[in-house]
Amino acid sequence: MTESTGLPLSAAEALTVLGALVLVVARWLPERWRGPTALASGALLVGAVAVLVTAGPRWQLAPVVGAAAVAAAFALAPWLSRRSGRTPRRARWWAALPGTVVCTVLVAAGPVAAWAFPVPDFPEPSGRFPVGTRTLEWAESATGAGRGEGPRPAGADRRGRQPAGAGRGAESRPLVVQLWYPAGRTARDAQRAPYLGRTEAEARTVSAALADYSGVPGFLLDGLPRARSHAVPGAPVADGGGRFPVVLFSPGLGGVRGQNTAWAEELASHGYVVAAVDHPYDSAAVVLSDGRTLRTRVTATGDPAKDEALAEGWTRARAADLRAVLTRLERVQSGAVAGPLSGRLDTGRVAATGHSIGGAAALLAAREDARFDAVVDLDGYPRGPVGGRFAQPVLALTQEIGPDTDPDYLPRLTRLLERGGATNYRLTVPGAAHLTFTDAPLYLPPVPGVVGSRGRAESTRITSGATLSFLDATLRGAPVDLPAALSAHGEVTVHRPRAVR
């Protein structure tokens, strides 16, 4: 995968910045150039802003336009006075200098803000397959409540009522699942999928919900609905008739199915089908096809014991969702549910994966269900039981461990990995933070405590590269030297099988 080296500005935005900057400095040009330069830059600015208004302006350009408006008034006033026959009045240099400095800072603030909060530029997938995407939705309870279908969640009673954190009472849990898959050839100008939604309107709803869940102003994330990934919606499945291993993904608490799009596209380009799940009532927003939006109901109580019980309830509900989605995909594969992926899913080679609490859910789902053949835990604190034998191989990616890391995290994770029936791996990534393993580095400011210090595209490369090496070895039986492959990304700890005491 490669990192874009382009500016975080569109052509119209770059012209807006250029026009504003010329207006600001026009006052300091020789007198005979001031008026024509101000007029030319003003015309350029008006045209660029008109294009932005048509396309939809971004908040980052507000200080640029404001500075340009102030500069234009001062730059054009002497020229207009002279044209009307009046004696122009011009501020002395020592009075004009502070205003010029302030306006220059405002103009510079636009590109800086656009760099800090860019429209995500997704790395080009490096595999041999183009990538297609489809979204599936199961309106009835995918956990089987009231229908007798699918596995009942761990902790649910005989009526299918959900554990704490799973929703209210016997409410159904409609699931929205997005698939990324190896696709056949598509036209170069084929429409690419919006980020975070089936439509741009859905993406705006989800983006606003993520901002609200995170406690930040919604306008800071207004670049997300503008983004396009590399996947083509509804693209034909790759030719050849072979079947592709399946990777189920559970996002972090409050996260959404598209939060790891770059990672999912990279896996799909290498021949995997990735199925990412929106978990109702703890995803920031789940937009259903009937127009309803299910918002998160996740709240902390401040009581450590109660919050731990809630987290385990959310984890159990998510693990049940993953198991239910696998059951549904088995029906797709068998042809019981018609679709273009029927006969192309290798549901005999399946990995459970997830980020944060989604990683905990993946671990729990695999413990409860032998249909899962491997687990990838992206910085997820294990919830529920960690004793006893854990049959499937596990790759756990963790952020850099520091004094602020939960002191129970590594001991608990290590206990689980040491009691595995297969060889397990922990990869600690230097410079990584919790959000390093998501798309967040592509659109949030590069603050080390938030997204880590590995860089925007490098963060995605690490997460995807480590995951691919592990899945190739465990699901495909490829002759991969995993310790060597993983060590390219950080510090590797290998836990080999041993008798459980």
Buried (B, 14 or more C-beta within 10 A) or exposed (E): BEBBEEBBBBEBBBBBBBBBBBBBBBBEBEEEEBBEBBBBBBEBBEBBBEBBEEEEBBBBBBBBBBBBEBBBEBBBBBBEBEEEEEEBEBEEEEEBEEBBEEBBEBBBBBBBBBBBBBBBBBBBBBBEBBBBBBBBBBEBBBBBBEEEBBBBBBBBEEEBBBBBBBBEEBBBBBBBBBBBBBBBEBEEEBEBBBBBBBEBEBBBBBBBBBBBBBEEEBBBBBBBBBBBBBBBBBBEBBEEEEBBBBBBBBBBBBBBBBBBBBBBBBBBBBBBBBBBBBBBBBBBBBBBEEEEEBBBEBEEEEEEEEEEBBBBBBBBBBBBBBBBBBBBBBEBBEEEBEBBBBBBBBBEBBBBBBBBBBBBBBBBBBBBBEBBBBBBBBBBBBBBEBEEEBEBBBBBBBBBBEEEEEEEBBEBBBEBBBBBEBBBBBBBBEBBBBBBBBBBBBBBBBEEEBBBBBBBBBBBBBBBBBBBBBBBBBBBEEEBEBEEBBEEBBBBBEBEBEEEE
